[in-house]
Structure formats: C-alpha cells, structure tokens
Amino acid sequence: MKKSKISIIIALAVICFAGAAFLQQTKITVKGSDTLVILAQRWAEIYMKQHPEVSIQVTGGGSGVGIAALINGTTDIANASRPIKKSEIEKLKSRYNTLGVEIPCAKDGITVYLHESNPVKELSLQQLSDIYKAKITNWKEVGGVDAKITLYGRENSSGTYVYFKENVVRADYAASCQTLPGTAAVVNAVKKDPNGIGYGGAAYAEGVLHCKVKKADGSTAYLPTAENIAKGMYPITRYLYMYMRNRPTGDLKKYIDWILSPEGQKVVTGVGYFPVK
C-alpha cells in the first residue's frame, strides 16, 4: 500500500476517534447566581482541562433565574446565593416528586462597597438598614461629608438582593435605590460615585472601599476577611449553594465531589470566597 493511502487511512481513523469521543462527551449545565458565576466558571475551566470528556456550560442571571431553570428542567445545577424558597420546593415536588438537593459549596461575606474617597470606614447593621430604607439620607448622619447618599443594589431576581433585604434591611428597599443587573455593575457605579453605596460578593470588590460592618453601636466592626468569616465575627456572612433536582450520579456526582474536595475548595479561596469547612 502506498504511503499516501496509509496516511489518509490514519488521518480518517484519528478523525473518527475524535468524533466518537466528542459524541460521548457528557454535558453539564450550570445556571443562576451572579455572585457565584466567576467561581463556577473557574471550577468548570479547571475540571474540563482535567476531564476533556466532560463539557460544562456556566451562565448567570441571578439565583431566582437559576432555580426557575432547575424547575423547568433546563439546567442540571442551579447556583444560588440564598436558600431555596418554600414555594420553589413545592414546584419541584409538584413536577418531579422531589424536594431537591441542597449542597453548600462556599461561604461569602457580603461586602458593603463605598467610594474610595469616602471618609466613612464602618457602619452598623442598623445604620445600613436605615440607609437602605432612606431613613438616613445624608452621609453626615453617619460621620461623613454633607452629601446625599446614593443607593445601589441588585435586581429582585438576585439571591444577594433577597439576602440583604431579609437580613440587613429587614424591610422594603427605598424607592430611590437604583437596581443594577449584576454585582459588577454595582461595583462600577460606586467606583464612579463619591456618594454611592452598594453591596455584593467579596470577589467583585475591586477599586472600591470595603466598609467594615458591626453588629451594633459600640461593638467592634470587621472586614469580610477569611479569618473573620471563619470565626463568625463578620455579621453579613452566608453560604452559597448548588441545587439539583435529585441526588447527583455519574459524571455530575464526580464533578460535585471534586468541587467539595480540597482541590475544588482551594479554587474558592483563589477567587475571593471562603471554603465551606
């Protein structure tokens, strides 16, 4: 047989083998929390390099969007920065006869963002509540300059929006609060606004002042560092979750197990969040 024919046969064999491998590739879809999207993308990138037989697609949109996709059957994993709601569990049960599976995958200290020029360095939970209810409307009321406070926050499909509302504001947000589509947008807004205040995941907090937070007047204020969160001293700490319809099996279980392994949890720290253990 001529050398050229042998080369063609070998080339065709390689193409066929590659095509077969592509057809056998497992696809995992991940959707939801904007807070988790950077971390989820990093997990996916590393895991796919180690496991080319697995394809992982990650998109954001907010915790509510991710859980809705889980209920609709259009994602394998729903990322959420808040616990799943009772109404969402009931929809899962109605459609799939399951209560779903909750897996804490990281911890986050919700960071309060201020402009770098702001002389205010710390706020209490009550002050934050009053600011976002527009009970406090001027920075001079909390030791700052005589200037009107500009409020920035997340859209209501965001788990961060829900968590901050329920655990910090403890009431409806003021009508003057500007809702933005994503944590990066909140950071960018505060970065440009000397009178702005915003909140979001620690991993996004670049180019802004990290405000210390204290539980009450007279108590010590803390930054959302790994040590402060691990010791339970930073008062706005939460778990970040992955939700699935059923207990994971096969390649999905292997991926979840890797995320929770020391290697996967090391990625959590590298991105700017905190391990679950």
N, C-alpha and C positions, 0 to 999 in steps of 0.2 A: 504494500500500500504506500502511496506517495506521502511524503512528509506533510504536504499542504492539506491533504484529506484528513490525516491524523490530527492536525492542528484544529481543523474545523470540527471534528468529532469531539475533541477535548473541550473546545470552546462551547459547543452546544450542551455538553454534559454539565459544565460549570453553570451555564445559564439555567438549565433545567433544575439543577440542585438548588440554586439561589431562589428560583421561582417557587420551588416546593417549600423552602424554608420560609419564604415570605407568606405563603398561603397558610402555613402552620402557626404564624405569629399570633400570640394572644394579645387582644386589645383591652386595655383598662381605661375607663373614662372617669375623670375626677372633675367635679364642678362645685362652685359655691363661694365660700368666704374670701373676700378680698384681702382680709388680714392674713389668711393662710396661703394665698396664691404664690407668693415668692418662695416660701418654704416648700410647698407642694411641687412647684416646678423644679426646684433644686433636687428634691428627692427623686423625681422622675428622671431627670438627666443622669444622675449617678447610677440609678438602678438599671436604666436601659443600656448604659455602657457595659455594665456587668452581665446583663441578661438581654442580648440582642433579639432573643425570641419573644420578648415582651414589648409591646408598644403602649405607652401611657400618654393620654391626652389630658391636659390640665387647662381649665378655664375658670374665670372668676364669676362675678356677677352679684355676689352677696350670699349670705347664709340662707336666707329665705328662698332665693333662686335655686341654690343647690339642693335644698330639701324638697322643693317642688319638683325638681328634675328626678330626684330619687323616687318620689311618689308616682311620677308619670312613667317611670321605667326607662328614662333616657340617660341615666348615669349610674355607674357602679358604686362610686363613693361620693357622698355629699360632705363637703368640708363646711364646718360651722364654727363660729366664734361665740356661740351661745348654745345652751341646751335646747334640744328639740322640744317644741311645744306640744301640749296635750292634744290639741286639735290636729296637729300633723301626725302624731302617733295614731290617732283614730282613723285618719285617712289611709295610713299604711295598713292598719288592721283590716279595714274595710276592703281594700283592694287586694292585699296579698296574704291576709290572715297571719300577719306577723307584727310584732311590736317594734321591729327594727333592732339594730345592734349599734350600741354607742361605744366608741373607742377614744378615750382621751389620748392625744398624740403629742401635745406640747403645752407649755404654760406661757402666758403673756401678761405683762404688766401694762395695762392701758396707759399710754403716755399722754400727758397734757402738754400740748405744744404752745409756746409763746414766741413772739418775735425776739430775736437775739438782743435787741436794744431795750427790751422791757426790763425795768428795774425790779419788778416783782419776781421773786425767786421761789416762793412757795405759797400754796393755797390749801385750805382745809376742805374736807368733803362738803361741809355746809356752805362755804363760800362758792365752791364750784356749782353746787345746786342752785344757789341764789343767782349766780351769774347766768346760768343757762335757763333759768326761769325769768330772767330780766328783772329780778328783784334788786340786784346790783347791776348798774348800767355804766358806771364810770370807774376807771382804774384807780382814781384817788381814794375810792372807798375801801380798797384793799392794799393801800400803801404805795400805789403807783402814781403816774402823772395824771393831770387833769385832762382826760380824753375819754371819749365814748368807747365802750368795749364793742368790738365786732365779733359776733359769734359764728363759728363754722362747725359743721357737723356732717354726719353721713346720712344717706337716704334711708328710708324706713325699711328697705329690704335687707339692710345690713345688720348682722348679729352684733356688731360693735355699737350701732345705734341703739339697739334694744337693751344691751347690757348696761351701757352708760345711762340710759334713761331709767332703768329699773333699779340700779344700784348706786347711782350718784345723784342724778337729778331728782328721782323719786316723784316725778310729776311730768306733765307735758312740757316739751321744749317751748321756749318763747317763739312767737311768730316771726321774730326778727332773725332767728337762726338760719343761716344760709346752708342748705343741704347740698352736698357735693358728691359726685359719683366716683367714690374711691378714696382710700386713705392718702394716696399720693397727691390727689387734688387738694385735700385739706392741708397737708404739709406745705404745698406750693402757695396756697392762699395766705397762710400765716407767715410764710417766709417773706412775702411781699407787703404785708400789712403790719406796721408797727403797733397797731391797736388790736390785732387779732388774737383769738384763742381758738384752739381746736383740740381734737383728741383722736387717738388711733393706736395701732400696733407699734411696739417698740422698734421693730425692724425698719420702719419707714422714717424714723425721726432723725433726718439729716438736714443740717442748715437751719435748725430752729433750736430754741432754748427748751430744755427738758425741765419742766416745772416740778419741784418737789411737792409731794402731797402728804398731808397729815390727817389723821382720823378726826381730830377735834382741836379746837383752840387750846393752846397750852401743851399739846403733845408734840412729839418730835416728827418732823417732816422727812420723808425719804424719797430717793430717786428709784425708778424701776430697774435696779441692778439685779444680777443673778443672785447675789448673796441676800439682798433684802427680800426678794420674792421667795427664795428657798426658806427663809426664816419666818415668812408670813408677816413681815413688817410693812411692806408696801401695800397700802389699803385698796388699790384697784387691780387686783390680781384675778385672773380667770384661767380656766382650762380652754384649750382649743380641741375640737372634736372632729372625728370622721364618723359618718353614719352610713350603714349599709342595710339593705332590706333583710338579709339573712346572714347567718354566720359564714364568713368567707371560707372558700375551699380552693384547692388547686393553686393556680398562679396568683390569684387575688390574695389568698391566705399567705403565700410566700412573701408577697410584697408588703402586706401589713406587718408580718413578723419582722421583716427587715427594717421597716420604719421604727418599730419599737425596740430594735436591737441596739446595743451600744454604738454601732456604726451609724445607724439611722438617727439616733438621738444626738450624736456628735454634729450632724448636719444642722439640727435645731439650734445649737449654740452658735455655730458658724454664721447662721443667717441673722441672729439677733434675738431669738426667743430662748426659751428655757426648757430643759428636759422635764418629762413628766415625773421622773424619780429623782 
